[in-house]
């Protein structure tokens, strides 16, 4: 499923990032495919905020749908 | 410290971003490269003695800054997370790196895992590299101080710990630049994924220890991007900005400086000097008359604009340096989506409230032409700058809160209308938000002060010549009778359509040069509340400053600039006329 559906406070592993531009950007930022991240906020109809190793990144809802995850 | 190891290790990877430096090197060129928001600009300022933006927001250096250091050219490249061809910043930085004789790679010591991606790419280009391990104090406090010696061994380039904003370690950095050498690192894999893994491994070797938990900062970083904490925080922050700029400075301080110091002390003084020199006639009028170069211009720039603009930039510096801006961008992303923009656009819009020209320049950090066009149009149609706002607030506040509210509502409505229409008209889709959120931190007083002064100075430098030119034009028109002619020409429009006194045409002339100038021109006309509202709405929606138009033409081409300029005439007068009709119909226009 997309990371937009992961509940806040849940740790999850990024399996695939479908959008190539986002994949490039997120890999550079350290949120690559295979990374374990925590969902720390979901603005209603808005962005999802992810955290890994004390660093945070916000991604728009549309994009979050394309970040596929498996929950652990 | 490491010695040089020759140039054998250059170009380990095969992807486009790590090609061996082409032979178009510039002798002596030093390039500062690094991720956004790591302190490159602070190091640049220290080394070159030239000012560059320092902030806690990614992407403030959108154009390479040029300076000199010990007779060598020094360039501050735009911040990027990697080399390549994928964005404007990447292209500029990659090109600069390949032309460099030495690259100073500035990294955030507290977030080295991210930064090492670019670092490994830089070392692989074969260009001599020095690493500035910046923000080392923050890394120490978090318990993640990198092992500099280990990093040197791994990469084969000098590594110097620094705290750029305090000037710490910069002498050592300067010495290291002289002995920079190509690194020994090379990556076996070639794609981004392999590089990410290699960077993570390198990080584990350099920073083996666990990060200390800093509970409050961590809570704040998380809470500020949730709705129930974030919205109150934004509201509080914006209320604080309004109180500082709109109440304390715009009303109390400026009331004193403009009237007491400007009109009662400076202007009589300037006139007495003119009389003493024996000036008379048109020359006297132009220099020290009603719109005089040494009277109105000085009062307006020094005693009205300067305190306001400084207060605004001070507030903005606090928002920027605390790491709050990208969080605001996250919270408003959904709302801006309606206007065809993503959350990132909040930056140019907020900056635009300071100075529309500056906001227009910052639209560069938006990723598509579509978004740049929408943001530029919004800024130039419907965002009043701080100078203009102050005049407007002062004028309307006298009539009571309802008039201020009506004004705000109309302008906000226009903002939404212009954005929605452009979103429908322009082809393409809004790019989704993807933004790194820097850690929340206390702004450093020195950095905030320096930024306030420098930005304020930039604004003054930008505004003064245009302002003086505007005053000169109006004075000359006044002396030659041209102003009369113009007023008569615009009479049908001003009196017939907008229900305003004929003299308001004078404000329109001034508004052609600068909008805030136009608003100021309405000040002493004795307008009724309804007339003031109509006039201010027209002036707000009216043509942007000459400076803004020039920036627009430079950034988006003369055609877009001309269209927006012409569009503002139509929109301003159409909305103003309709508003005048509505007010008459409501029975409040008398």
Boltz contact constraints between the chains, C-beta under 6 A:
constraints:
  - contact:
      token1: [A, 22]
      token2: [B, 434]
      max_distance: 6.0
  - contact:
      token1: [A, 25]
      token2: [B, 434]
      max_distance: 6.0
  - contact:
      token1: [A, 27]
      token2: [B, 192]
      max_distance: 6.0
  - contact:
      token1: [A, 27]
      token2: [B, 196]
      max_distance: 6.0
  - contact:
      token1: [A, 28]
      token2: [B, 81]
      max_distance: 6.0
  - contact:
      token1: [A, 28]
      token2: [B, 82]
      max_distance: 6.0
  - contact:
      token1: [A, 28]
      token2: [B, 117]
      max_distance: 6.0
  - contact:
      token1: [A, 29]
      token2: [B, 436]
      max_distance: 6.0
  - contact:
      token1: [A, 30]
      token2: [B, 113]
      max_distance: 6.0
  - contact:
      token1: [A, 30]
      token2: [B, 114]
      max_distance: 6.0
  - contact:
      token1: [A, 32]
      token2: [B, 196]
      max_distance: 6.0
  - contact:
      token1: [A, 40]
      token2: [B, 222]
      max_distance: 6.0
  - contact:
      token1: [A, 41]
      token2: [B, 225]
      max_distance: 6.0
  - contact:
      token1: [A, 41]
      token2: [B, 226]
      max_distance: 6.0
  - contact:
      token1: [A, 45]
      token2: [B, 334]
      max_distance: 6.0
  - contact:
      token1: [A, 46]
      token2: [B, 333]
      max_distance: 6.0
  - contact:
      token1: [A, 46]
      token2: [B, 334]
      max_distance: 6.0
  - contact:
      token1: [A, 47]
      token2: [B, 330]
      max_distance: 6.0
  - contact:
      token1: [A, 47]
      token2: [B, 333]
      max_distance: 6.0
  - contact:
      token1: [A, 47]
      token2: [B, 433]
      max_distance: 6.0
  - contact:
      token1: [A, 49]
      token2: [B, 225]
      max_distance: 6.0
  - contact:
      token1: [A, 54]
      token2: [B, 211]
      max_distance: 6.0
  - contact:
      token1: [A, 56]
      token2: [B, 437]
      max_distance: 6.0
  - contact:
      token1: [A, 57]
      token2: [B, 436]
      max_distance: 6.0
  - contact:
      token1: [A, 58]
      token2: [B, 330]
      max_distance: 6.0
  - contact:
      token1: [A, 58]
      token2: [B, 435]
      max_distance: 6.0
  - contact:
      token1: [A, 58]
      token2: [B, 437]
      max_distance: 6.0
  - contact:
      token1: [A, 59]
      token2: [B, 434]
      max_distance: 6.0
  - contact:
      token1: [A, 60]
      token2: [B, 432]
      max_distance: 6.0
  - contact:
      token1: [A, 60]
      token2: [B, 433]
      max_distance: 6.0
  - contact:
      token1: [A, 62]
      token2: [B, 432]
      max_distance: 6.0
  - contact:
      token1: [A, 63]
      token2: [B, 432]
      max_distance: 6.0
